Amino acid sequence: MMDIDNFESLMMKVLLTALVLFMGFIVYDLAKKSKAGKFGTMVLFGALCLGVLGFVLKGVLMKTIGG
């Protein structure tokens, strides 16, 4: 049987991954509907990736610092 801490950790990873993928779909749909072109789409996905990268780096820094 899985305890609550393991379940929360697993669900956090699964649901955050699903959220990022859904946001990627939203950005793709936004770029397609606004006819952003290749460069505009790249800029939109770049902004999304920077946000995700910041979130991941925050987690890594918190683990290494020990906070």
Secondary structure, DSSP 8 states (H G I E B T S, - for coil): ---HHHHHHHHHHHHHHHHHHHHHHHHHHHHHHTT-HHHHHHHHHHHHHHHHHHHHHHHHHHHHHT-
